[in-house]
């Protein structure tokens, strides 16, 4: 009997987690990614991996890969919640916040991963399964499966298709017209400041430990020192030689979340330059403590980015039984709650678990529906938490 043809559109965290989980079960899915290579876009900012995300990675990765993931995360430290003058202000801490893990901590704490590093770990061993440079134009049901149409590439037919192609999902747009995530009217500006770029006199204890959350008046900044216990390529050679990790020096990660009008207005369609983004941040944080301003001022201009915050009103319904939507394609969330990546990882690991025993298309379709019911329940809960977290970060306080 021929093996089941499983296609995954999108080699982001959720799609890769699904592929790794299937690979552990001896199933080779095919991934299609519009990027031309794993490093064709900058992926360097940090991700907060909570208990669900950690459990998903433990489930999908080999024990050696999972331990490499843990050891590649930042060393962590005590978190702090302050106002723009660095005065302690913990009253606005989100209710679901878990403290940062420190070396040797138990799993009741969150880990801070370098995004590109996590993606490299998740892609390890999948080289022959990922088809880079495949930008999807659309899909079409056939009597024998789902036909994928790519720009400048041959068509490809699969028995079941998993759309893990992000907030601008081509598959969702086709299957759920009008199901686009809603623009929340808010913006996130993010960047990194190299460890050696910040003058010594600008350093402050709050910025050298775990996460520092700065609650301004309608604008919240999240700053975290990403400190690695060893050079990442060396760590991989020692712990999991089959994984190749790119070098990443220590850095401060930071993100500013605010309503668009408080961060210089709506983002234009064209990408803003680093200088333009820096100007927006400096204007929005005028009057803040000089040490905080220094972190933003010394950010690497090549690593500054911005995007509007879009959030799904609900998990959309789609009618094609051979297709499932995963991660941001199904339930885009505000970065304010720190739940989007973790929910996508859980989606991928759980879908791999229920798909693994399927030997026929009918069994795979039944598995997709079982998974979908649980995904909807979990994602709707995460969306509620994300909305609440976003509202808290955008709250006006009357502070200068």
Protein Blocks (a to p, Z undefined) as FASTA:
>chain_A
ZZdddddehjafklmmmmmmmmmnopacddddfbfbfklpcckbccdddfklmmmmmmmm
cfklmmmmmmmpcebiadddddfkopacfklgcfklccdddehiafkbccdddfklmmmm
mmgoplmmpcghiacfbdcddfkbccdddehiacdddfbdcdfebjklmklmmmmghiac
cdehiacddddddfklpcfklpcfklmmmcdddddehiacdddddddfbdfklmmmmmom
mbccddddddddddddddfklnopaadfbdcdfklmmmmmmmmmgoiafklmmmmmmpcf
klgccddddddfbdcddfblkbccehjllmccdfklopmmmmmmmmmmmmmmmmmmpmbf
klmmmmmmmmmmmmmmmmmmmmmmmmmmmmmmmpcehiZZ
